[in-house]
């Protein structure tokens, strides 16, 4: 159940929930009752799939963008579009960055950026972030 909750939290923070999954992930690592490698995999996969959801929403943006419930506003989309157009595909390595990552993955979908390169670049960035948290948390746990 914990793994599922971590997956859900990691997925949601990559889509609509404005907080980070890092503290939850690090806390579960600190509890030391769970397989730390499995926690890393679950958090990474959940977060990556959240970005895939954003890409799909962006791909079909005409249906979503005008809805009041839609979590990404026009200002965020404009900033992310400018960032993506300026830095190109490499900007997807920063899909994990708060406040710009979600709109960035959405914009990649609206611009119809190819899915496989999108998935590869987003995965590299998000897994790298969780690896930093993973090793930092394990290091801190061993010190204290």
C-alpha positions in Angstrom: 0.0 0.0 0.0 2.9 2.4 0.7 4.4 1.8 -2.7 1.0 2.5 -4.3 0.6 5.7 -2.3 4.1 6.8 -3.3 3.3 6.1 -6.9 0.0 8.2 -6.7 1.8 11.1 -4.9 4.6 11.0 -7.5 2.2 10.9 -10.3 0.0 13.7 -9.0 2.8 16.1 -8.2 3.9 15.8 -11.8 0.4 16.9 -12.9 -1.9 18.9 -10.7 -0.8 19.0 -7.1 1.5 21.9 -6.2 3.9 20.2 -3.7 6.8 17.9 -4.0 7.1 14.2 -3.5 10.6 14.4 -2.3 9.9 14.7 1.4 7.5 11.7 1.3 10.1 9.7 -0.7 12.9 10.7 1.7 10.7 9.9 4.8 9.9 6.4 3.5 13.6 5.9 2.9 14.3 7.0 6.5 11.7 4.7 8.0 13.8 1.8 6.6 10.9 -0.6 6.6 10.7 -0.7 2.8 12.9 -1.7 0.0 14.7 1.5 -0.9 15.4 0.5 -4.5 11.8 -0.3 -5.0 10.8 3.1 -3.5 13.2 4.8 -6.0 11.7 2.9 -9.0 8.1 3.5 -7.9 8.6 7.2 -7.3 10.4 7.6 -10.6 7.9 5.7 -12.7 5.0 7.6 -11.1 6.6 11.0 -11.7 7.5 10.1 -15.3 3.9 8.8 -16.0 2.6 12.1 -14.6 4.6 14.0 -17.2 3.3 11.6 -19.9 -0.2 12.5 -18.8 0.8 16.2 -19.2 2.1 15.5 -22.7 -1.1 13.7 -23.7 -3.2 16.6 -22.3 -1.0 19.0 -24.3 -1.4 16.9 -27.4 -5.1 17.3 -27.1 -5.0 20.8 -25.6 -7.9 22.2 -27.6 -10.2 20.0 -25.5 -8.7 21.0 -22.1 -7.0 24.4 -22.2 -10.2 26.5 -21.8 -11.6 24.5 -18.9 -11.7 26.3 -15.5 -10.5 23.1 -13.8 -7.4 22.8 -15.9 -4.4 23.3 -13.6 -2.0 25.0 -16.1 -2.8 28.6 -16.8 -2.0 30.6 -20.0 0.9 32.5 -18.4 2.6 29.2 -17.4 2.1 27.9 -20.9 3.6 31.0 -22.5 6.7 30.8 -20.2 7.1 27.1 -20.8 6.7 27.6 -24.6 9.3 30.3 -24.7 11.7 28.1 -22.6 11.1 25.1 -24.8 11.5 27.0 -28.0 14.6 28.7 -26.8 16.4 25.6 -25.4 14.7 22.9 -27.5 14.4 19.3 -26.6 17.1 19.6 -23.9 14.8 21.7 -21.8 12.9 18.5 -21.1 15.8 17.4 -18.9 14.4 20.0 -16.5 10.8 18.7 -16.4 11.3 18.0 -12.7 11.7 21.7 -11.8 8.8 23.0 -9.8 6.4 25.4 -11.6 8.0 25.1 -15.0 8.3 21.3 -15.4 4.6 20.6 -15.6 3.8 23.3 -18.2 7.0 22.3 -20.1 5.8 18.8 -20.5 2.4 20.1 -21.5 3.9 22.4 -24.1 5.9 19.5 -25.5 2.6 17.8 -26.2 1.0 20.9 -27.7 4.0 21.3 -30.0 3.6 17.6 -31.0 7.1 16.8 -29.9 7.9 13.2 -30.6 6.9 10.9 -27.8 10.0 8.6 -27.5 12.6 11.4 -27.3 10.2 13.2 -24.9 10.0 10.1 -22.7 13.7 9.5 -22.7 14.7 13.1 -21.8 12.0 13.5 -19.1 13.0 10.1 -17.7 16.7 11.0 -17.5 15.9 14.3 -15.6 13.4 12.8 -13.2 15.3 9.7 -12.4 18.5 11.8 -11.8 16.5 14.0 -9.4 15.3 11.0 -7.4 18.8 9.5 -7.4 20.1 12.6 -5.9 17.4 12.5 -3.2 18.0 8.7 -2.8 21.7 8.9 -2.2 21.4 12.1 -0.1 18.8 10.5 2.2 20.8 7.3 2.6 23.9 9.3 3.3 22.1 11.3 5.9 20.5 8.3 7.5 23.9 6.6 7.8 25.4 9.7 9.5 22.7 10.2 12.0 
